[in-house]
């Protein structure tokens, strides 16, 4: 039996992979049909959702003393965007014949604003994709998804991020009759907001007034991930990304850092939503032999708009001397060479050179295909890419590339709201999809 649907895929204009809230997502759904195919309709949806799920086990005992283990499922879900359009056909109940041949159906969605950044965290994710579906009567549907990354606009040039985080800590070394003196720490950062690829300038002082040598003073970039389920339960982790270590601190001595550069590797931006949130802090601590390490935690915001005063200037994108990646991570930055990206006027700075985009350290491809789909067309895996404050080195086209109907799209009259239908027979009618 000849398969009628030979090929089926979604393409986004210019192979664009990274978007910001408020931007247009435009492209085509391509359908290759070998012979006339019966279907109710072909539709396309743009979906964004935040989701988490994990399980816990507990043991219960009945009145007879019998115990059993039960599994509880904890799930959180928030629909962020759900827009749809009909590409072919018009009724969800009446079947029509789709003609053979290669057919290209254009689509256009406008991302709402604000939206949180994409994120993949195993237990949960924030995920955006365009899905096309061939709705067939009395048969399983054909589906294909095209994922893309959203970077929330977090402008670290704003005044609230110019505050200098400061902290101090004092610790007594030894106890009772074995007190050997005090340890005094002070630490600060040059600002409260950064973009991956930038350097944090560390300022710290450890005065060792004890009679014992301290192993070293450290600064570590920590990523905090929190998942919140609808039932109120939470889970998460704090992950050490990279650290800088000073030398040994002799008895009655000190270690002083004055604007010590500390490179931020590619990481996801700060995310403040339910059920998925991501935050960051820099932890300063002193390694005390056979004792608890005193620590100072300074919270920072990880943004997506580079710091104008330093962006594009001569600087190193390599780890600083004595800075190392934590176990399991490597600092291998592979900017997205084909990303034309938005104009920097989208970010509010038309004269700023476009930044690069990179996969976060530890980022691995995930499959976003519908687990219940009975047919599969092409690769549906992706990995999010985030702003990396290194000026883009590629060649930018004079005009952004477009699909087959690019000229027709450009000449359509402007629309507002949810993109109501147009008179063009090749253009779908748009509406908000039901939740």
C-alpha positions as CSV (number, residue, x, y, z in Angstrom):
1,X,0.0,0.0,0.0
2,X,1.5,3.4,-1.0
3,X,1.8,5.9,1.7
4,X,-0.1,9.0,0.7
5,X,1.7,11.4,2.9
6,X,5.2,11.3,1.6
7,X,6.7,14.2,3.6
8,X,5.4,16.6,6.2
9,X,7.4,19.3,8.0
10,X,7.4,22.8,9.5
11,X,10.0,25.3,8.4
12,X,10.6,28.7,10.1
13,X,11.8,31.5,7.8
14,X,15.5,31.9,7.8
15,X,16.0,28.8,10.0
16,X,15.6,31.1,12.9
17,X,15.9,29.4,16.2
18,X,15.8,32.2,18.8
19,X,12.9,34.6,19.4
20,X,12.0,37.3,21.9
21,X,8.5,38.0,23.2
22,X,6.5,40.3,20.9
23,X,8.3,39.0,17.7
24,X,6.6,37.4,14.7
25,X,7.1,33.6,14.1
26,X,6.5,33.0,10.5
27,X,7.2,30.1,8.2
28,X,5.6,27.3,6.2
29,X,4.0,23.9,6.6
30,X,5.1,21.7,3.7
31,X,2.9,18.8,2.7
32,X,3.9,16.3,0.1
33,X,1.0,14.1,-1.0
34,X,1.5,11.2,-3.5
35,X,-2.2,10.9,-4.3
36,X,-5.5,12.4,-3.2
37,X,-5.8,12.2,0.5
38,X,-9.0,12.4,2.6
39,X,-8.7,14.6,5.7
40,X,-10.9,16.9,7.8
41,X,-8.4,19.7,7.9
42,X,-4.7,20.6,8.2
43,X,-4.1,23.0,11.1
44,X,-1.1,24.6,12.8
45,X,-0.7,25.7,16.4
46,X,1.9,27.6,18.3
47,X,2.2,26.3,21.9
48,X,4.2,27.4,24.9
49,X,3.8,25.7,28.2
50,X,5.6,25.4,31.5
51,X,5.4,21.9,33.0
52,X,6.9,19.8,35.7
53,X,6.3,16.2,37.0
54,X,7.9,14.0,39.6
55,X,7.0,11.1,41.9
56,X,7.4,10.3,45.6
57,X,6.8,7.1,47.4
58,X,5.3,6.6,50.9
59,X,4.5,3.6,53.0
60,X,1.1,3.2,54.5
61,X,-0.2,0.7,57.1
62,X,-3.8,-0.5,57.3
63,X,-5.7,-1.5,60.5
64,X,-4.4,-5.1,60.2
65,X,-0.8,-4.0,60.2
66,X,-0.2,-4.7,56.5
67,X,2.0,-2.1,54.9
68,X,2.2,-1.1,51.2
69,X,4.1,1.4,49.2
70,X,2.2,4.0,47.3
71,X,3.4,6.4,44.6
72,X,2.3,10.0,44.5
73,X,2.5,12.0,41.3
74,X,3.2,15.8,41.6
75,X,2.5,17.8,38.5
76,X,2.5,21.5,37.7
77,X,1.4,23.1,34.4
78,X,0.9,26.6,33.0
79,X,-0.2,27.3,29.5
80,X,1.8,30.3,28.3
81,X,0.6,30.7,24.7
82,X,-1.8,28.7,22.5
83,X,-2.6,30.0,19.1
84,X,-4.0,28.1,16.1
85,X,-4.8,28.5,12.4
86,X,-6.5,26.3,9.8
87,X,-4.3,25.8,6.7
88,X,-6.5,23.5,4.6
89,X,-10.2,22.5,4.9
90,X,-12.5,24.4,7.2
91,X,-14.6,21.9,9.1
92,X,-13.5,19.7,11.9
93,X,-16.3,17.2,11.1
94,X,-16.6,17.1,7.3
95,X,-13.9,15.3,5.3
96,X,-12.5,16.8,2.1
97,X,-10.0,15.5,-0.5
98,X,-6.5,17.0,-0.4
99,X,-5.0,17.1,-3.9
100,X,-1.7,15.4,-4.6
101,X,1.6,17.3,-5.0
102,X,3.9,19.4,-2.8
103,X,1.9,22.1,-1.1
104,X,3.4,25.0,0.9
105,X,1.1,26.7,3.5
106,X,2.4,29.9,5.1
107,X,1.7,30.8,8.7
108,X,2.3,33.7,10.9
109,X,2.0,34.0,14.7
110,X,2.8,36.9,17.0
111,X,4.4,35.9,20.3
112,X,2.7,37.7,23.3
113,X,4.7,39.6,25.8
114,X,5.9,38.9,28.4
115,X,7.0,35.3,28.1
116,X,9.5,33.4,30.2
117,X,12.6,31.9,28.6
118,X,12.8,28.4,27.3
119,X,14.2,25.8,29.7
120,X,14.9,22.1,29.8
121,X,15.5,20.7,33.3
122,X,14.6,17.0,33.2
123,X,12.0,17.2,36.0
124,X,10.4,20.1,34.2
125,X,10.6,22.4,31.2
126,X,9.4,25.6,29.6
127,X,8.9,24.7,25.9
128,X,7.7,26.4,22.8
129,X,7.0,24.8,19.4
130,X,4.9,25.1,16.2
131,X,2.9,22.0,15.6
132,X,1.1,21.0,12.3
133,X,-1.5,18.3,12.2
134,X,-3.3,16.4,9.4
135,X,-6.7,15.5,10.9
136,X,-7.8,12.3,9.2
137,X,-11.3,10.7,9.7
138,X,-11.3,7.3,11.3
139,X,-7.5,7.1,11.2
140,X,-4.7,8.3,13.4
141,X,-3.6,11.9,12.8
142,X,-0.2,13.0,11.4
143,X,1.7,15.5,13.6
144,X,5.0,17.3,13.4
145,X,6.5,19.8,15.7
146,X,9.1,22.5,15.2
147,X,10.6,23.7,18.5
148,X,12.2,27.1,19.0
149,X,13.8,29.0,21.8
150,X,12.3,32.1,23.5
151,X,14.6,34.4,25.4
152,X,12.8,36.7,27.8
153,X,14.0,40.3,27.5
154,X,15.9,40.9,30.7
155,X,17.9,44.1,30.3
156,X,20.7,44.3,32.8
157,X,21.4,47.9,31.8
158,X,18.4,49.0,33.8
159,X,19.0,50.9,37.1
160,X,17.9,48.1,39.4
161,X,20.8,45.9,38.3
162,X,23.5,48.6,39.1
163,X,23.2,47.9,42.8
164,X,26.4,46.5,44.3
165,X,25.7,43.2,46.2
166,X,27.7,43.2,49.4
167,X,28.1,40.7,52.3
168,X,30.2,39.9,55.3
169,X,30.8,37.0,57.6
170,X,32.8,36.4,60.8
171,X,33.6,32.9,62.2
172,X,35.4,31.7,65.3
173,X,37.9,29.1,64.5
174,X,38.0,26.3,67.0
175,X,35.7,25.9,70.1
176,X,35.8,26.0,73.8
177,X,39.3,25.8,75.1
178,X,40.7,25.3,71.6
179,X,39.8,28.7,70.1
180,X,42.5,29.7,67.7
181,X,41.1,33.1,66.6
182,X,38.6,34.6,64.2
183,X,38.1,34.5,60.4
184,X,36.6,37.7,58.8
185,X,35.2,37.7,55.3
186,X,33.9,40.5,53.1
187,X,32.7,40.1,49.5
188,X,31.0,42.2,46.8
189,X,30.3,42.2,43.1
190,X,30.5,45.1,40.7
191,X,26.7,44.9,39.8
192,X,23.6,42.8,40.4
193,X,22.9,41.8,36.8
194,X,24.9,40.0,34.1
195,X,24.6,38.3,30.8
196,X,26.4,35.0,30.0
197,X,29.7,35.6,28.4
198,X,30.4,38.6,30.6
199,X,32.8,38.8,33.5
200,X,31.9,39.3,37.1
201,X,34.5,41.4,38.9
202,X,34.9,39.8,42.3
203,X,36.0,41.8,45.3
204,X,36.7,39.8,48.5
205,X,38.9,40.0,51.6
206,X,39.6,37.2,54.0
207,X,41.5,38.1,57.2
208,X,42.7,35.1,59.0
209,X,43.3,36.1,62.6
210,X,43.7,32.5,63.7
211,X,46.7,30.4,64.3
212,X,45.6,27.9,61.6
213,X,46.2,28.0,57.9
214,X,43.1,28.1,55.7
215,X,43.1,26.1,52.5
216,X,41.7,28.8,50.2
217,X,38.9,31.3,49.6
218,X,36.5,30.4,46.7
219,X,33.8,32.0,44.6
220,X,31.3,29.7,43.0
221,X,28.4,30.4,40.5
222,X,25.4,28.5,41.7
223,X,22.2,27.8,39.6
224,X,19.1,27.2,41.7
225,X,16.2,25.3,40.0
226,X,12.8,25.0,41.7
227,X,9.8,23.1,40.5
228,X,6.4,23.7,42.1
229,X,3.5,21.3,41.7
230,X,-0.2,22.2,41.8
231,X,-0.5,20.3,45.1
232,X,2.0,22.6,46.8
233,X,4.9,20.2,46.8
234,X,8.3,21.4,45.6
235,X,11.5,19.9,44.4
236,X,14.7,21.2,42.9
237,X,18.4,21.5,43.1
238,X,21.3,23.9,43.5
239,X,24.0,23.2,40.9
240,X,27.6,24.6,41.0
241,X,28.6,25.7,37.5
242,X,32.1,27.2,37.8
243,X,34.4,28.4,40.6
244,X,37.5,30.5,41.2
245,X,39.9,29.6,43.9
246,X,42.6,31.7,45.6
247,X,45.7,30.4,47.3
248,X,46.3,29.2,50.8
249,X,45.7,31.8,53.6
250,X,48.5,31.5,56.2
251,X,47.9,32.0,59.9
252,X,47.7,35.7,60.8
253,X,47.5,36.4,57.0
254,X,44.9,37.4,54.5
255,X,43.8,37.0,50.9
256,X,42.6,40.0,48.9
257,X,40.8,40.0,45.5
258,X,40.5,43.3,43.8
259,X,38.3,43.2,40.7
260,X,39.2,39.6,40.0
261,X,37.6,38.7,36.6
262,X,35.2,35.7,36.7
263,X,33.8,34.6,33.3
264,X,30.1,33.5,33.2
265,X,29.8,30.5,30.9
266,X,26.6,29.9,28.8
267,X,23.6,29.4,31.2
268,X,19.9,29.9,31.1
269,X,18.5,33.3,32.0
270,X,16.8,34.0,35.3
271,X,13.2,32.7,35.3
272,X,10.6,33.8,37.8
273,X,7.4,31.7,37.1
274,X,5.4,28.8,38.3
275,X,5.8,25.9,38.1
276,X,9.5,26.3,36.9
277,X,11.9,29.0,38.2
278,X,15.6,29.5,37.8
279,X,17.8,31.8,40.0
280,X,21.5,32.4,40.6
281,X,23.9,33.5,43.3
282,X,27.6,33.7,43.8
283,X,28.8,31.9,46.9
284,X,32.0,33.0,48.6
285,X,33.4,30.6,51.2
286,X,36.6,29.8,52.9
287,X,37.8,26.2,53.2
288,X,38.5,25.6,56.8
289,X,40.4,22.4,57.6
290,X,38.4,20.1,59.8
291,X,35.7,22.8,60.3
292,X,32.6,24.3,58.7
293,X,33.2,26.7,55.9
294,X,31.9,30.3,56.4
295,X,30.0,31.5,53.4
296,X,28.5,34.6,51.9
297,X,25.7,34.4,49.3
298,X,25.2,37.2,46.8
299,X,22.1,36.9,44.5
300,X,22.4,38.0,40.9
301,X,20.1,38.2,37.9
302,X,21.1,36.5,34.7
303,X,19.9,38.6,31.8
304,X,19.6,38.4,28.0
305,X,20.6,42.0,27.0
306,X,24.4,42.5,27.2
307,X,25.8,45.3,29.3
308,X,26.3,48.2,26.9
309,X,29.4,49.7,28.6
310,X,31.5,46.6,27.9
311,X,29.7,44.7,25.1
312,X,31.8,44.5,21.9
313,X,35.0,45.7,23.6
314,X,38.2,43.7,23.7
315,X,37.9,41.1,26.4
316,X,38.6,37.4,27.0
317,X,35.8,34.8,26.6
318,X,38.1,32.2,28.2
319,X,38.0,31.1,31.8
320,X,40.1,33.3,34.1
321,X,43.3,31.9,35.6
322,X,42.4,29.6,38.6
323,X,38.8,29.5,37.4
324,X,37.6,26.0,36.6
325,X,34.3,24.4,35.6
326,X,32.6,22.1,38.1
327,X,32.6,18.3,37.5
328,X,30.6,17.3,34.5
329,X,30.8,20.7,32.8
330,X,33.1,22.0,30.1
331,X,33.4,25.5,28.8
332,X,32.9,24.8,25.1
333,X,31.0,27.8,23.6
334,X,29.6,27.1,20.2
335,X,27.7,30.2,19.1
336,X,24.8,29.7,16.7
337,X,26.4,30.8,13.5
338,X,23.2,30.7,11.4
339,X,21.1,32.8,13.8
340,X,20.1,36.0,12.1
341,X,18.3,36.9,15.3
342,X,16.1,39.9,15.9
343,X,17.4,43.4,15.2
344,X,18.9,44.8,18.3
345,X,16.2,47.5,18.2
346,X,14.0,44.7,19.5
347,X,16.1,44.8,22.6
348,X,15.9,48.6,22.8
349,X,19.4,49.4,21.5
350,X,19.4,49.8,17.7
351,X,23.1,50.7,17.7
352,X,24.2,47.7,19.6
353,X,25.9,44.8,17.6
354,X,23.9,41.6,17.7
355,X,24.9,39.1,20.4
356,X,25.7,35.4,19.8
357,X,23.6,32.5,21.1
358,X,24.9,29.4,22.7
359,X,23.8,26.2,24.3
360,X,23.9,26.2,28.1
361,X,26.7,24.2,29.7
362,X,25.4,20.7,30.2
363,X,22.6,21.2,27.7
364,X,21.6,18.1,25.8
365,X,19.1,17.7,22.9
366,X,15.5,16.7,23.9
367,X,12.8,15.2,21.8
368,X,9.7,17.4,21.7
369,X,7.6,15.1,19.5
370,X,4.1,14.1,20.6
371,X,4.6,10.8,22.6
372,X,1.2,9.6,21.4
373,X,1.8,10.3,17.7
374,X,1.6,7.2,15.5
375,X,3.7,8.5,12.6
376,X,6.9,10.4,12.6
377,X,8.4,12.8,10.1
378,X,12.0,14.0,10.6
379,X,13.9,14.9,13.7
380,X,12.0,16.7,16.4
381,X,14.9,17.2,18.9
382,X,16.3,20.5,19.9
383,X,18.3,22.2,22.6
384,X,17.6,25.8,23.8
385,X,20.1,28.5,23.0
386,X,20.6,31.6,25.0
387,X,22.1,35.0,24.6
388,X,25.9,34.9,25.0
389,X,27.6,38.3,25.2
390,X,30.0,37.9,22.4
391,X,29.4,40.0,19.3
392,X,28.1,37.9,16.4
393,X,30.8,37.2,13.9
394,X,28.8,36.0,10.9
395,X,27.6,37.8,7.9
396,X,24.1,39.2,8.2
397,X,21.9,39.4,5.1
398,X,20.5,42.7,3.8
399,X,17.0,41.4,4.3
400,X,15.9,38.5,6.4
401,X,15.2,35.4,4.2
402,X,11.6,34.4,3.7
403,X,9.6,31.4,2.6
404,X,8.1,30.8,-0.8
405,X,5.2,33.2,-0.1
406,X,7.4,35.8,1.5
407,X,6.5,38.6,-1.0
408,X,2.8,37.8,-0.6
409,X,3.1,38.0,3.1
410,X,4.9,41.3,3.0
411,X,2.1,42.8,0.9
412,X,-0.7,41.7,3.2
413,X,-2.5,44.5,5.0
414,X,-1.6,44.9,8.7
415,X,-3.6,43.2,11.3
416,X,-4.1,43.6,15.0
417,X,-5.0,41.3,17.9
418,X,-5.1,37.6,17.1
419,X,-4.5,37.9,13.3
420,X,-8.1,37.6,11.9
421,X,-8.5,35.9,8.5
422,X,-7.5,37.6,5.3
423,X,-9.0,37.4,1.8
424,X,-5.9,35.5,0.5
425,X,-6.8,31.9,-0.2
426,X,-3.3,30.8,0.8
427,X,-3.5,32.5,4.1
428,X,-5.0,30.8,7.2
429,X,-7.6,32.3,9.5
430,X,-6.2,32.7,13.1
431,X,-7.9,32.3,16.4
432,X,-6.9,31.5,20.0
433,X,-6.9,27.8,20.5
434,X,-9.1,26.4,23.3
435,X,-7.2,25.5,26.5
